[in-house]
Amino acid sequence: MTAYRDVLLHVGHGKTGSTYIQLFLALNAPRLLELGILYPDSDATRAALAGEITGGNYKARPILDNIGRFARQPPETARLLFSSEALMREIPKTEAFFPTLRSHGLRASVLMFTRDPIEFLRAQYIQQVKRGGFTGSFDDYVKDASPVERHIQALERFLRLCRDEEVPVRARSYDRHSHDLIGALLSFLDIPRDGFEEPAITSNRSLSYSEIVLQRKFNYHLGVASSHFVSDALCSELPDVAPSRLLPSADNLARCIEVYNRHVEKLNALLPAGSDRYRAIAPDHAMQERREKPITFSEEQLDVLARALSSQIDSAEAEPSRGLRARLGAFLARKRGRG
């Protein structure tokens, strides 16, 4: 009988606190190693320790590319741990991912956090504004409910693969465990809580309604790179600003809920016993009142923006040919020309 070494995979999915978990893992890699768990180092783990937002330590293809090295770890390293919210989507697209692990004497198990679909859509929309250069409204983003369909298809594809490959999955609801994600993680790892250091900062916070509108305008005029001196500056320097509670129009919300509710039973059938189950959403949830909010900024937010923008303007004038600086310089030149 083959003696397998365990490979523990935290696969997200997206918008379920992965950045915080990955910062915790990078910060506590020495303590994990004392307990027989190797969280392999990478450029991303070093970036996480520097306070940057990363995609985890290894994605699917790099895991397989380095599989021989990982499999040759000394016996006292009983288990390997990888974390990336991209894994849920990448593993089904990576040929023979689980069979390749097994061929190297590695046996996988999975921790996955799930999330209420409306909360997930809201967080994903804000991330697209914040990181993807999206310029439209929440209604523009969710029209025809296609983001719900794509997300559910990715979930079903991953869970079906795990079932077919007999890979154990522990699914935990982010909505029910967000107050103690680390507790849920350590329970999956089956290790005690003592001796760990928890991050003292809030990582990758969401945007307020006013910040969303502002970033959308910058995306339109300057493109996605503007997030470095707008939303990135605001989120890193003011981590405690309350996020938006956006809702799409009643019609769009009802359409998203209807699509999601059609899949609840199938999703739950793919989850193993002991997992947190998906819950259908009542249709009258879509009748919540939706109000446009005034655009407001605190003095602290304005100070952060003024400093970040001033720095970019100084750089654009000093080196007008470099990337974003070129676009910012051209934008300033157009404004001066109109004056």
Number of C-alpha atoms within 10 A of each C-alpha: 3 8 8 17 20 19 23 22 20 27 23 25 24 22 21 22 19 25 25 21 22 25 27 19 29 23 19 17 19 15 16 21 17 11 15 16 22 23 22 17 13 13 11 19 25 16 17 24 17 10 14 16 19 19 19 28 24 24 19 20 16 10 16 18 10 11 15 12 10 18 17 11 14 8 9 12 17 16 25 22 20 23 25 24 25 18 25 24 20 18 20 19 14 13 11 12 16 20 14 14 21 17 11 15 16 22 21 23 17 20 21 22 27 22 19 16 21 18 15 20 24 21 21 17 24 27 19 17 27 26 18 15 21 21 22 16 15 18 18 13 21 20 16 15 20 14 17 19 15 10 18 18 15 16 17 17 17 20 23 17 15 21 14 9 12 12 14 16 23 18 20 23 19 23 14 13 14 16 10 10 20 18 15 19 18 12 12 18 15 9 14 11 11 7 9 15 12 14 15 7 12 13 20 20 22 23 25 21 20 16 24 23 17 15 27 25 18 19 23 14 14 19 19 21 18 26 21 14 19 22 23 19 18 23 21 17 13 15 16 12 15 12 16 17 11 21 20 21 19 17 13 20 22 20 19 24 22 16 16 24 17 11 16 16 14 12 18 16 12 18 21 15 12 10 14 17 18 22 13 16 17 11 13 10 12 20 12 11 9 12 9 8 10 8 12 12 13 8 9 12 18 13 13 19 17 14 13 17 16 13 12 19 17 13 17 21 14 12 13 17 13 13 12 18 22 16 19 22 23 16 14 14 12 11 10 9 8 6 6
